[in-house]
Amino acid sequence: MHALPSKLTRLLFVSILLAGNACVPATDRLEQAAETEAHSTPNFLLVHVDDLDFDELGIYWDHEDSALRTLPSYTRAETLGLAHQGKRGQSLGYAKVGPMVTPNIDRLAEEGMIFSRYYVTSPICTPSRFSLMTGRYASRSRVLRQNTPMGEPPLIAFNTPLDQELTLPKLLKSIGYSTGHVGKWHNFGSLNSNRGNGRIGEFTRADPNDPETAARLREGFARREQELRENHGFDFVGALYPGNVEDIGAPRSLYEDAPHNMEWIIAAARDFLAQHHQQPFMLHVATTAPHGWMGRIGDDEDRLLTPAGVLDSPPAAGMPSRRNVYERNRKNRSGRPMAIWLDDAVGALLEDLDKYGVRDNTVVIFTSDHGNRGKESVYEAARSPMFIRWPAVIKPGQISQALVSNIDLVPTILDLAERDASDEFDGISLSPILRGQKSDLRKSLMLELSLSRAVVTKDWKYLVHRPPRVIAERIEAEASLDPEQRTYGWDGNWRRDSSGNWRTPRQIKYRNHIFFPAYFDNDQLYNLAVDNMEQVNLYTKDKFAAKREELQKKLSQLLRDTDQPQEWFFPSD
């Protein structure tokens, strides 16, 4: 572990360097000083948005590189004539969107490195966030493992709290960083408890203006904020959403018309930057947007409404008014005011990095917890937008096709912060890619959700579904029904009751059985180089037998590496 140089130490070093080189031309001395500062320990700003698709950002919509315009999304599905409506004409997902107006986000991406093959290993909120904060597969969760019967693999759902885990903020704090979190957490609780939502009470029908209700809300949120500070390594916590707002028990009137409050989150983020920009910092900005439909941002009066209660005055976010967002949306005809609003939020954060003079040595990572089309499955909803800007090191305008993942971000950040992290994580440091030393670091990656597993390579994906026998029987019993009438599938909503019996709701969430023709096949093989919408299952084709066997071996090895029972997924004859 390296001692963390303070800003004062770095400045003294620079002064000594300049004094000792008085005979060197002034311009050269300044370049030496700038280089010394550029190689000091960086800050980290992690902008982590919720349920964002590629077609909801201008950079992936308009980029001159055609590969970035062909990434999986609802819009591309509609363009290709794939399913997006039911038999009665109802929408099964987002309709085709117009060009996104996201100039701040686009600029951030263009000034750094864009990744076209970034995957979250478990594409639903709680396990995805678990992996981002730990650098480990969600199946490693201590709480989940403690509650998994012997011989079974972990059933990955909204059941991977960060209790008992060694997390990024704890590790950075141990080497002198100031750490902050604002926005959505979604990793509270224990197994099968409130789906990670950190429920604060039963206030759904209460009047938030009632003094007693307001006091109980403040108490509930203060308790959760204290838990993040004491148990999860954060020095600063603000504008906390314990989980999805509709599930935490806050009064419905605080969110039913405007489910997000971006200004509240960004005002808290700017407070952190104002207080901590003079020392090395890590700030996790986890927006609740655009989770849900890309339109409902509310009115300017709604800036006072937060899940923690009604504010006395609007948050000092430094963002344009919501009315202005709607006006720009009408002018540009994008149909997505949420995208403009999210872009304004990112612009406010970048403005502060410039204002405090920390732009060049702040690593800004922008990503999402997963996509939408194929959510809660091991399909390509696991492939998400991600780009990294670090002006001191990363050359602008780069596109990486390397196979990377959310489990890589913790070891990457620790590597850049000069902390040895080689043996603690499932992920790997992306530093060689960011520094232009290597173009790729891995050949395969595992995805995991519910009792499904998949292995992804440069051009291929192989996935397996292995539900418990009783659920497999229910799925098979519906085989003769029209797909839209089927109710049992592969998602992570199965549960054991107190007697150990499997229970599952009669619902296939997110309409994945409509979007993916081979959804009900136990084994699936896709050539992502030509079919990243996963429409043609090649598993049973004899000409792909060698590829099938190769990927089965890779997945078996990944299961061994993560201490999961291979025999569950590949039972011997």
Stockholm file with secondary structure:
# STOCKHOLM 1.0

chainA/1-573         MHALPSKLTRLLFVSILLAGNACVPATDRLEQAAETEAHSTPNFLLVHVDDLDFDELGIYWDHEDSALRTLPSYTRAETLGLAHQGKRGQSLGYAKVGPMVTPNIDRLAEEGMIFSRYYVTSPICTPSRFSLMTGRYASRSRVLRQNTPMGEPPLIAFNTPLDQELTLPKLLKSIGYSTGHVGKWHNFGSLNSNRGNGRIGEFTRADPNDPETAARLREGFARREQELRENHGFDFVGALYPGNVEDIGAPRSLYEDAPHNMEWIIAAARDFLAQHHQQPFMLHVATTAPHGWMGRIGDDEDRLLTPAGVLDSPPAAGMPSRRNVYERNRKNRSGRPMAIWLDDAVGALLEDLDKYGVRDNTVVIFTSDHGNRGKESVYEAARSPMFIRWPAVIKPGQISQALVSNIDLVPTILDLAERDASDEFDGISLSPILRGQKSDLRKSLMLELSLSRAVVTKDWKYLVHRPPRVIAERIEAEASLDPEQRTYGWDGNWRRDSSGNWRTPRQIKYRNHIFFPAYFDNDQLYNLAVDNMEQVNLYTKDKFAAKREELQKKLSQLLRDTDQPQEWFFPSD
#=GR chainA/1-573 SS CCCCCCHHHHHHHHHHHHHTTTTSCHHHHHHHHHHHHHTSCCEEEEEEESSCCGGGSHHHHHCSSGGGGSSCCHHHHHHTTCCCBCTTSCBSSCCCCCCCCCHHHHHHHHTSEEESSEECSSCSHHHHHHHHHHSSCGGGCHHHHHTSCTTSCCCBSSCCCCTTCCCHHHHHHHTTCEEEEEEECCCCSCTTSGGGCCCCCSCTTSCTTSHHHHHHHHHHHHHHHHHHHHHSCCSEEEEEECSCGGGTTCCGGGTSSCCCCHHHHHHHHHHHHHHHTTSCEEEEEECCTTSSCTTCCCCGGGGGEETTEECSSCCCCCCCCHHHHHHHHHHHTCSCHHHHHHHHHHHHHHHHHHHTTCSTTEEEEEEESCCSTTTTTTSGGGBCCEEEECTTTSCTTEEECCCEEGGGHHHHHHHHTTCCCTTSCSSCCCHHHHTTSCSCCCSCEEEEEBTEEEEECSSEEEEEECCCHHHHHHHHHTTTSCGGGCCCCSSSCCEECTTSCEECCSCCGGGHHHHCTTTTCSEEEEETTTCTTCCCCCTTCGGGHHHHHHHHHHHHHHHHHTTCCHHHHSCCC
#=GC SS_cons         CCCCCCHHHHHHHHHHHHHTTTTSCHHHHHHHHHHHHHTSCCEEEEEEESSCCGGGSHHHHHCSSGGGGSSCCHHHHHHTTCCCBCTTSCBSSCCCCCCCCCHHHHHHHHTSEEESSEECSSCSHHHHHHHHHHSSCGGGCHHHHHTSCTTSCCCBSSCCCCTTCCCHHHHHHHTTCEEEEEEECCCCSCTTSGGGCCCCCSCTTSCTTSHHHHHHHHHHHHHHHHHHHHHSCCSEEEEEECSCGGGTTCCGGGTSSCCCCHHHHHHHHHHHHHHHTTSCEEEEEECCTTSSCTTCCCCGGGGGEETTEECSSCCCCCCCCHHHHHHHHHHHTCSCHHHHHHHHHHHHHHHHHHHTTCSTTEEEEEEESCCSTTTTTTSGGGBCCEEEECTTTSCTTEEECCCEEGGGHHHHHHHHTTCCCTTSCSSCCCHHHHTTSCSCCCSCEEEEEBTEEEEECSSEEEEEECCCHHHHHHHHHTTTSCGGGCCCCSSSCCEECTTSCEECCSCCGGGHHHHCTTTTCSEEEEETTTCTTCCCCCTTCGGGHHHHHHHHHHHHHHHHHTTCCHHHHSCCC
//
